[in-house]
Amino acid sequence: MLISLLALAWIGNVVNNMLLTFLLVLGPVTLPGLKHQGILQNYSRQIAQQLKNIVGQKLKKK
């Protein structure tokens, strides 16, 4: 918990507050459109496939 709070404090110190606010608002606002267009499902499927490949390769090496 302490490490995550320190990381957030560091990010807040480095990046302008208006940019952080913009990104935090932009993310949730775009999610319904991404889900409606199927983009969110496509990327989540690709990420799951990549993780499956990585885990499969690790298991084959053992």
PDB file of N, CA, C and O in Angstrom:
ATOM      1  N   MET A   1       0.826  -1.173   0.000  1.00  0.00           N
ATOM      2  CA  MET A   1       0.000   0.000   0.000  1.00  0.00           C
ATOM      3  C   MET A   1       0.876   1.244   0.000  1.00  0.00           C
ATOM      4  O   MET A   1       0.586   2.216  -0.698  1.00  0.00           O
ATOM      5  N   LEU A   2       1.931   1.210   0.772  1.00  0.00           N
ATOM      6  CA  LEU A   2       2.823   2.360   0.860  1.00  0.00           C
ATOM      7  C   LEU A   2       3.504   2.629  -0.480  1.00  0.00           C
ATOM      8  O   LEU A   2       3.650   3.782  -0.885  1.00  0.00           O
ATOM      9  N   ILE A   3       3.917   1.575  -1.162  1.00  0.00           N
ATOM     10  CA  ILE A   3       4.586   1.745  -2.453  1.00  0.00           C
ATOM     11  C   ILE A   3       3.635   2.341  -3.482  1.00  0.00           C
ATOM     12  O   ILE A   3       4.032   3.207  -4.263  1.00  0.00           O
ATOM     13  N   SER A   4       2.392   1.890  -3.491  1.00  0.00           N
ATOM     14  CA  SER A   4       1.435   2.431  -4.464  1.00  0.00           C
ATOM     15  C   SER A   4       1.132   3.896  -4.171  1.00  0.00           C
ATOM     16  O   SER A   4       0.999   4.693  -5.099  1.00  0.00           O
ATOM     17  N   LEU A   5       1.022   4.260  -2.907  1.00  0.00           N
ATOM     18  CA  LEU A   5       0.787   5.659  -2.551  1.00  0.00           C
ATOM     19  C   LEU A   5       1.984   6.536  -2.911  1.00  0.00           C
ATOM     20  O   LEU A   5       1.816   7.662  -3.381  1.00  0.00           O
ATOM     21  N   LEU A   6       3.179   6.022  -2.689  1.00  0.00           N
ATOM     22  CA  LEU A   6       4.369   6.775  -3.067  1.00  0.00           C
ATOM     23  C   LEU A   6       4.454   6.942  -4.581  1.00  0.00           C
ATOM     24  O   LEU A   6       4.845   8.004  -5.066  1.00  0.00           O
ATOM     25  N   ALA A   7       4.091   5.904  -5.330  1.00  0.00           N
ATOM     26  CA  ALA A   7       4.104   5.998  -6.792  1.00  0.00           C
ATOM     27  C   ALA A   7       3.090   7.030  -7.269  1.00  0.00           C
ATOM     28  O   ALA A   7       3.387   7.818  -8.167  1.00  0.00           O
ATOM     29  N   LEU A   8       1.904   7.034  -6.681  1.00  0.00           N
ATOM     30  CA  LEU A   8       0.904   8.030  -7.056  1.00  0.00           C
ATOM     31  C   LEU A   8       1.355   9.443  -6.706  1.00  0.00           C
ATOM     32  O   LEU A   8       1.113  10.378  -7.468  1.00  0.00           O
ATOM     33  N   ALA A   9       2.003   9.601  -5.568  1.00  0.00           N
ATOM     34  CA  ALA A   9       2.509  10.917  -5.185  1.00  0.00           C
ATOM     35  C   ALA A   9       3.592  11.377  -6.145  1.00  0.00           C
ATOM     36  O   ALA A   9       3.643  12.554  -6.503  1.00  0.00           O
ATOM     37  N   TRP A  10       4.451  10.469  -6.563  1.00  0.00           N
ATOM     38  CA  TRP A  10       5.509  10.817  -7.507  1.00  0.00           C
ATOM     39  C   TRP A  10       4.925  11.222  -8.854  1.00  0.00           C
ATOM     40  O   TRP A  10       5.359  12.209  -9.448  1.00  0.00           O
ATOM     41  N   ILE A  11       3.939  10.461  -9.341  1.00  0.00           N
ATOM     42  CA  ILE A  11       3.296  10.794 -10.614  1.00  0.00           C
ATOM     43  C   ILE A  11       2.621  12.156 -10.508  1.00  0.00           C
ATOM     44  O   ILE A  11       2.726  12.968 -11.427  1.00  0.00           O
ATOM     45  N   GLY A  12       1.941  12.412  -9.417  1.00  0.00           N
ATOM     46  CA  GLY A  12       1.291  13.696  -9.216  1.00  0.00           C
ATOM     47  C   GLY A  12       2.273  14.842  -9.149  1.00  0.00           C
ATOM     48  O   GLY A  12       1.941  15.966  -9.526  1.00  0.00           O
ATOM     49  N   ASN A  13       3.464  14.579  -8.678  1.00  0.00           N
ATOM     50  CA  ASN A  13       4.487  15.616  -8.606  1.00  0.00           C
ATOM     51  C   ASN A  13       5.115  15.891  -9.966  1.00  0.00           C
ATOM     52  O   ASN A  13       5.465  17.033 -10.264  1.00  0.00           O
ATOM     53  N   VAL A  14       5.260  14.868 -10.789  1.00  0.00           N
ATOM     54  CA  VAL A  14       5.935  15.006 -12.071  1.00  0.00           C
ATOM     55  C   VAL A  14       5.001  15.555 -13.145  1.00  0.00           C
ATOM     56  O   VAL A  14       5.400  16.408 -13.937  1.00  0.00           O
ATOM     57  N   VAL A  15       3.776  15.077 -13.174  1.00  0.00           N
ATOM     58  CA  VAL A  15       2.841  15.418 -14.246  1.00  0.00           C
ATOM     59  C   VAL A  15       1.921  16.541 -13.778  1.00  0.00           C
ATOM     60  O   VAL A  15       1.527  16.595 -12.613  1.00  0.00           O
ATOM     61  N   ASN A  16       1.587  17.432 -14.702  1.00  0.00           N
ATOM     62  CA  ASN A  16       0.703  18.544 -14.404  1.00  0.00           C
ATOM     63  C   ASN A  16      -0.666  18.037 -13.953  1.00  0.00           C
ATOM     64  O   ASN A  16      -1.170  17.054 -14.496  1.00  0.00           O
ATOM     65  N   ASN A  17      -1.266  18.693 -12.975  1.00  0.00           N
ATOM     66  CA  ASN A  17      -2.546  18.252 -12.421  1.00  0.00           C
ATOM     67  C   ASN A  17      -3.675  18.308 -13.438  1.00  0.00           C
ATOM     68  O   ASN A  17      -4.565  17.457 -13.415  1.00  0.00           O
ATOM     69  N   MET A  18      -3.657  19.296 -14.334  1.00  0.00           N
ATOM     70  CA  MET A  18      -4.712  19.378 -15.342  1.00  0.00           C
ATOM     71  C   MET A  18      -4.645  18.199 -16.305  1.00  0.00           C
ATOM     72  O   MET A  18      -5.681  17.682 -16.724  1.00  0.00           O
ATOM     73  N   LEU A  19      -3.437  17.770 -16.658  1.00  0.00           N
ATOM     74  CA  LEU A  19      -3.291  16.608 -17.534  1.00  0.00           C
ATOM     75  C   LEU A  19      -3.799  15.344 -16.843  1.00  0.00           C
ATOM     76  O   LEU A  19      -4.488  14.533 -17.462  1.00  0.00           O
ATOM     77  N   LEU A  20      -3.464  15.175 -15.573  1.00  0.00           N
ATOM     78  CA  LEU A  20      -3.955  14.021 -14.824  1.00  0.00           C
ATOM     79  C   LEU A  20      -5.479  14.019 -14.745  1.00  0.00           C
ATOM     80  O   LEU A  20      -6.112  12.976 -14.911  1.00  0.00           O
ATOM     81  N   THR A  21      -6.062  15.176 -14.492  1.00  0.00           N
ATOM     82  CA  THR A  21      -7.517  15.278 -14.423  1.00  0.00           C
ATOM     83  C   THR A  21      -8.144  14.945 -15.765  1.00  0.00           C
ATOM     84  O   THR A  21      -9.146  14.232 -15.828  1.00  0.00           O
ATOM     85  N   PHE A  22      -7.554  15.461 -16.842  1.00  0.00           N
ATOM     86  CA  PHE A  22      -8.045  15.186 -18.189  1.00  0.00           C
ATOM     87  C   PHE A  22      -8.018  13.687 -18.483  1.00  0.00           C
ATOM     88  O   PHE A  22      -8.995  13.137 -18.991  1.00  0.00           O
ATOM     89  N   LEU A  23      -6.911  13.031 -18.168  1.00  0.00           N
ATOM     90  CA  LEU A  23      -6.800  11.594 -18.438  1.00  0.00           C
ATOM     91  C   LEU A  23      -7.746  10.772 -17.572  1.00  0.00           C
ATOM     92  O   LEU A  23      -8.318   9.788 -18.041  1.00  0.00           O
ATOM     93  N   LEU A  24      -7.915  11.168 -16.310  1.00  0.00           N
ATOM     94  CA  LEU A  24      -8.819  10.446 -15.422  1.00  0.00           C
ATOM     95  C   LEU A  24     -10.277  10.603 -15.847  1.00  0.00           C
ATOM     96  O   LEU A  24     -11.079   9.696 -15.625  1.00  0.00           O
ATOM     97  N   VAL A  25     -10.631  11.721 -16.445  1.00  0.00           N
ATOM     98  CA  VAL A  25     -12.000  11.921 -16.934  1.00  0.00           C
ATOM     99  C   VAL A  25     -12.182  11.266 -18.295  1.00  0.00           C
ATOM    100  O   VAL A  25     -13.232  10.685 -18.568  1.00  0.00           O
ATOM    101  N   LEU A  26     -11.176  11.354 -19.145  1.00  0.00           N
ATOM    102  CA  LEU A  26     -11.276  10.824 -20.498  1.00  0.00           C
ATOM    103  C   LEU A  26     -11.441   9.300 -20.505  1.00  0.00           C
ATOM    104  O   LEU A  26     -12.180   8.763 -21.330  1.00  0.00           O
ATOM    105  N   GLY A  27     -10.762   8.606 -19.597  1.00  0.00           N
ATOM    106  CA  GLY A  27     -10.833   7.148 -19.555  1.00  0.00           C
ATOM    107  C   GLY A  27     -12.243   6.621 -19.367  1.00  0.00           C
ATOM    108  O   GLY A  27     -12.721   5.873 -20.220  1.00  0.00           O
ATOM    109  N   PRO A  28     -12.928   6.976 -18.292  1.00  0.00           N
ATOM    110  CA  PRO A  28     -14.288   6.462 -18.088  1.00  0.00           C
ATOM    111  C   PRO A  28     -15.297   6.943 -19.138  1.00  0.00           C
ATOM    112  O   PRO A  28     -16.258   6.238 -19.444  1.00  0.00           O
ATOM    113  N   VAL A  29     -15.079   8.133 -19.685  1.00  0.00           N
ATOM    114  CA  VAL A  29     -16.022   8.656 -20.679  1.00  0.00           C
ATOM    115  C   VAL A  29     -15.943   7.864 -21.985  1.00  0.00           C
ATOM    116  O   VAL A  29     -16.957   7.681 -22.659  1.00  0.00           O
ATOM    117  N   THR A  30     -14.756   7.397 -22.344  1.00  0.00           N
ATOM    118  CA  THR A  30     -14.601   6.672 -23.612  1.00  0.00           C
ATOM    119  C   THR A  30     -14.935   5.184 -23.510  1.00  0.00           C
ATOM    120  O   THR A  30     -15.115   4.532 -24.538  1.00  0.00           O
ATOM    121  N   LEU A  31     -15.023   4.634 -22.306  1.00  0.00           N
ATOM    122  CA  LEU A  31     -15.272   3.197 -22.153  1.00  0.00           C
ATOM    123  C   LEU A  31     -16.575   2.704 -22.806  1.00  0.00           C
ATOM    124  O   LEU A  31     -16.547   1.660 -23.458  1.00  0.00           O
ATOM    125  N   PRO A  32     -17.708   3.395 -22.664  1.00  0.00           N
ATOM    126  CA  PRO A  32     -18.923   2.896 -23.324  1.00  0.00           C
ATOM    127  C   PRO A  32     -18.804   2.820 -24.840  1.00  0.00           C
ATOM    128  O   PRO A  32     -19.292   1.870 -25.453  1.00  0.00           O
ATOM    129  N   GLY A  33     -18.163   3.806 -25.445  1.00  0.00           N
ATOM    130  CA  GLY A  33     -17.979   3.783 -26.892  1.00  0.00           C
ATOM    131  C   GLY A  33     -17.052   2.672 -27.331  1.00  0.00           C
ATOM    132  O   GLY A  33     -17.299   2.016 -28.342  1.00  0.00           O
ATOM    133  N   LEU A  34     -15.986   2.455 -26.580  1.00  0.00           N
ATOM    134  CA  LEU A  34     -15.063   1.371 -26.911  1.00  0.00           C
ATOM    135  C   LEU A  34     -15.752   0.015 -26.788  1.00  0.00           C
ATOM    136  O   LEU A  34     -15.513  -0.882 -27.597  1.00  0.00           O
ATOM    137  N   LYS A  35     -16.597  -0.130 -25.785  1.00  0.00           N
ATOM    138  CA  LYS A  35     -17.321  -1.388 -25.610  1.00  0.00           C
ATOM    139  C   LYS A  35     -18.348  -1.582 -26.723  1.00  0.00           C
ATOM    140  O   LYS A  35     -18.513  -2.695 -27.221  1.00  0.00           O
ATOM    141  N   HIS A  36     -19.034  -0.521 -27.115  1.00  0.00           N
ATOM    142  CA  HIS A  36     -20.050  -0.610 -28.166  1.00  0.00           C
ATOM    143  C   HIS A  36     -19.415  -0.964 -29.513  1.00  0.00           C
ATOM    144  O   HIS A  36     -20.001  -1.723 -30.285  1.00  0.00           O
ATOM    145  N   GLN A  37     -18.252  -0.436 -29.802  1.00  0.00           N
ATOM    146  CA  GLN A  37     -17.568  -0.699 -31.065  1.00  0.00           C
ATOM    147  C   GLN A  37     -16.855  -2.057 -31.070  1.00  0.00           C
ATOM    148  O   GLN A  37     -16.430  -2.522 -32.127  1.00  0.00           O
ATOM    149  N   GLY A  38     -16.721  -2.687 -29.923  1.00  0.00           N
ATOM    150  CA  GLY A  38     -16.062  -3.987 -29.832  1.00  0.00           C
ATOM    151  C   GLY A  38     -14.554  -3.878 -29.690  1.00  0.00           C
ATOM    152  O   GLY A  38     -13.858  -4.894 -29.690  1.00  0.00           O
ATOM    153  N   ILE A  39     -14.049  -2.679 -29.572  1.00  0.00           N
ATOM    154  CA  ILE A  39     -12.605  -2.475 -29.467  1.00  0.00           C
ATOM    155  C   ILE A  39     -12.083  -3.010 -28.140  1.00  0.00           C
ATOM    156  O   ILE A  39     -11.014  -3.617 -28.086  1.00  0.00           O
ATOM    157  N   LEU A  40     -12.835  -2.785 -27.079  1.00  0.00           N
ATOM    158  CA  LEU A  40     -12.429  -3.231 -25.754  1.00  0.00           C
ATOM    159  C   LEU A  40     -12.332  -4.759 -25.692  1.00  0.00           C
ATOM    160  O   LEU A  40     -11.382  -5.300 -25.126  1.00  0.00           O
ATOM    161  N   GLN A  41     -13.309  -5.447 -26.270  1.00  0.00           N
ATOM    162  CA  GLN A  41     -13.292  -6.908 -26.276  1.00  0.00           C
ATOM    163  C   GLN A  41     -12.135  -7.436 -27.122  1.00  0.00           C
ATOM    164  O   GLN A  41     -11.512  -8.441 -26.778  1.00  0.00           O
ATOM    165  N   ASN A  42     -11.853  -6.752 -28.231  1.00  0.00           N
ATOM    166  CA  ASN A  42     -10.774  -7.186 -29.106  1.00  0.00           C
ATOM    167  C   ASN A  42      -9.427  -7.103 -28.392  1.00  0.00           C
ATOM    168  O   ASN A  42      -8.643  -8.051 -28.426  1.00  0.00           O
ATOM    169  N   TYR A  43      -9.164  -5.979 -27.751  1.00  0.00           N
ATOM    170  CA  TYR A  43      -7.894  -5.823 -27.043  1.00  0.00           C
ATOM    171  C   TYR A  43      -7.793  -6.756 -25.841  1.00  0.00           C
ATOM    172  O   TYR A  43      -6.720  -7.294 -25.567  1.00  0.00           O
ATOM    173  N   SER A  44      -8.890  -6.954 -25.125  1.00  0.00           N
ATOM    174  CA  SER A  44      -8.837  -7.863 -23.980  1.00  0.00           C
ATOM    175  C   SER A  44      -8.596  -9.301 -24.448  1.00  0.00           C
ATOM    176  O   SER A  44      -7.899 -10.060 -23.775  1.00  0.00           O
ATOM    177  N   ARG A  45      -9.166  -9.678 -25.594  1.00  0.00           N
ATOM    178  CA  ARG A  45      -8.932 -11.012 -26.153  1.00  0.00           C
ATOM    179  C   ARG A  45      -7.468 -11.176 -26.554  1.00  0.00           C
ATOM    180  O   ARG A  45      -6.873 -12.227 -26.314  1.00  0.00           O
ATOM    181  N   GLN A  46      -6.886 -10.145 -27.162  1.00  0.00           N
ATOM    182  CA  GLN A  46      -5.482 -10.201 -27.566  1.00  0.00           C
ATOM    183  C   GLN A  46      -4.559 -10.296 -26.362  1.00  0.00           C
ATOM    184  O   GLN A  46      -3.580 -11.043 -26.383  1.00  0.00           O
ATOM    185  N   ILE A  47      -4.866  -9.549 -25.320  1.00  0.00           N
ATOM    186  CA  ILE A  47      -4.042  -9.593 -24.105  1.00  0.00           C
ATOM    187  C   ILE A  47      -4.132 -10.969 -23.453  1.00  0.00           C
ATOM    188  O   ILE A  47      -3.124 -11.511 -22.999  1.00  0.00           O
ATOM    189  N   ALA A  48      -5.340 -11.534 -23.407  1.00  0.00           N
ATOM    190  CA  ALA A  48      -5.507 -12.867 -22.818  1.00  0.00           C
ATOM    191  C   ALA A  48      -4.740 -13.916 -23.634  1.00  0.00           C
ATOM    192  O   ALA A  48      -4.140 -14.826 -23.063  1.00  0.00           O
ATOM    193  N   GLN A  49      -4.756 -13.791 -24.955  1.00  0.00           N
ATOM    194  CA  GLN A  49      -4.032 -14.733 -25.809  1.00  0.00           C
ATOM    195  C   GLN A  49      -2.524 -14.622 -25.582  1.00  0.00           C
ATOM    196  O   GLN A  49      -1.830 -15.637 -25.523  1.00  0.00           O
ATOM    197  N   GLN A  50      -2.022 -13.409 -25.457  1.00  0.00           N
ATOM    198  CA  GLN A  50      -0.597 -13.212 -25.201  1.00  0.00           C
ATOM    199  C   GLN A  50      -0.199 -13.799 -23.845  1.00  0.00           C
ATOM    200  O   GLN A  50       0.841 -14.447 -23.727  1.00  0.00           O
ATOM    201  N   LEU A  51      -1.026 -13.572 -22.826  1.00  0.00           N
ATOM    202  CA  LEU A  51      -0.731 -14.146 -21.510  1.00  0.00           C
ATOM    203  C   LEU A  51      -0.750 -15.666 -21.545  1.00  0.00           C
ATOM    204  O   LEU A  51       0.080 -16.323 -20.916  1.00  0.00           O
ATOM    205  N   LYS A  52      -1.708 -16.221 -22.291  1.00  0.00           N
ATOM    206  CA  LYS A  52      -1.784 -17.671 -22.414  1.00  0.00           C
ATOM    207  C   LYS A  52      -0.531 -18.222 -23.088  1.00  0.00           C
ATOM    208  O   LYS A  52      -0.013 -19.261 -22.680  1.00  0.00           O
ATOM    209  N   ASN A  53      -0.043 -17.535 -24.113  1.00  0.00           N
ATOM    210  CA  ASN A  53       1.175 -17.968 -24.798  1.00  0.00           C
ATOM    211  C   ASN A  53       2.392 -17.885 -23.882  1.00  0.00           C
ATOM    212  O   ASN A  53       3.227 -18.790 -23.873  1.00  0.00           O
ATOM    213  N   ILE A  54       2.493 -16.816 -23.124  1.00  0.00           N
ATOM    214  CA  ILE A  54       3.634 -16.643 -22.221  1.00  0.00           C
ATOM    215  C   ILE A  54       3.630 -17.714 -21.137  1.00  0.00           C
ATOM    216  O   ILE A  54       4.665 -18.314 -20.848  1.00  0.00           O
ATOM    217  N   VAL A  55       2.467 -17.954 -20.540  1.00  0.00           N
ATOM    218  CA  VAL A  55       2.361 -18.969 -19.493  1.00  0.00           C
ATOM    219  C   VAL A  55       2.616 -20.359 -20.076  1.00  0.00           C
ATOM    220  O   VAL A  55       3.255 -21.193 -19.433  1.00  0.00           O
ATOM    221  N   GLY A  56       2.125 -20.610 -21.279  1.00  0.00           N
ATOM    222  CA  GLY A  56       2.353 -21.902 -21.921  1.00  0.00           C
ATOM    223  C   GLY A  56       3.826 -22.141 -22.199  1.00  0.00           C
ATOM    224  O   GLY A  56       4.318 -23.255 -22.020  1.00  0.00           O
ATOM    225  N   GLN A  57       4.526 -21.118 -22.632  1.00  0.00           N
ATOM    226  CA  GLN A  57       5.963 -21.256 -22.888  1.00  0.00           C
ATOM    227  C   GLN A  57       6.725 -21.495 -21.595  1.00  0.00           C
ATOM    228  O   GLN A  57       7.676 -22.278 -21.573  1.00  0.00           O
ATOM    229  N   LYS A  58       6.327 -20.841 -20.531  1.00  0.00           N
ATOM    230  CA  LYS A  58       6.997 -21.026 -19.244  1.00  0.00           C
ATOM    231  C   LYS A  58       6.783 -22.455 -18.721  1.00  0.00           C
ATOM    232  O   LYS A  58       7.692 -23.060 -18.154  1.00  0.00           O
ATOM    233  N   LEU A  59       5.568 -22.981 -18.921  1.00  0.00           N
ATOM    234  CA  LEU A  59       5.282 -24.333 -18.441  1.00  0.00           C
ATOM    235  C   LEU A  59       6.015 -25.380 -19.267  1.00  0.00           C
ATOM    236  O   LEU A  59       6.420 -26.411 -18.729  1.00  0.00           O
ATOM    237  N   LYS A  60       6.193 -25.140 -20.554  1.00  0.00           N
ATOM    238  CA  LYS A  60       6.893 -26.096 -21.413  1.00  0.00           C
ATOM    239  C   LYS A  60       8.376 -26.168 -21.081  1.00  0.00           C
ATOM    240  O   LYS A  60       8.994 -27.219 -21.249  1.00  0.00           O
ATOM    241  N   LYS A  61       8.964 -25.056 -20.609  1.00  0.00           N
ATOM    242  CA  LYS A  61      10.384 -25.044 -20.265  1.00  0.00           C
ATOM    243  C   LYS A  61      10.674 -25.859 -19.025  1.00  0.00           C
ATOM    244  O   LYS A  61      11.782 -26.371 -18.862  1.00  0.00           O
ATOM    245  N   LYS A  62       9.688 -25.987 -18.145  1.00  0.00           N
ATOM    246  CA  LYS A  62       9.911 -26.741 -16.892  1.00  0.00           C
ATOM    247  C   LYS A  62       9.798 -28.167 -17.164  1.00  0.00           C
ATOM    248  O   LYS A  62       9.949 -28.983 -16.254  1.00  0.00           O
TER     249      LYS A  62
END
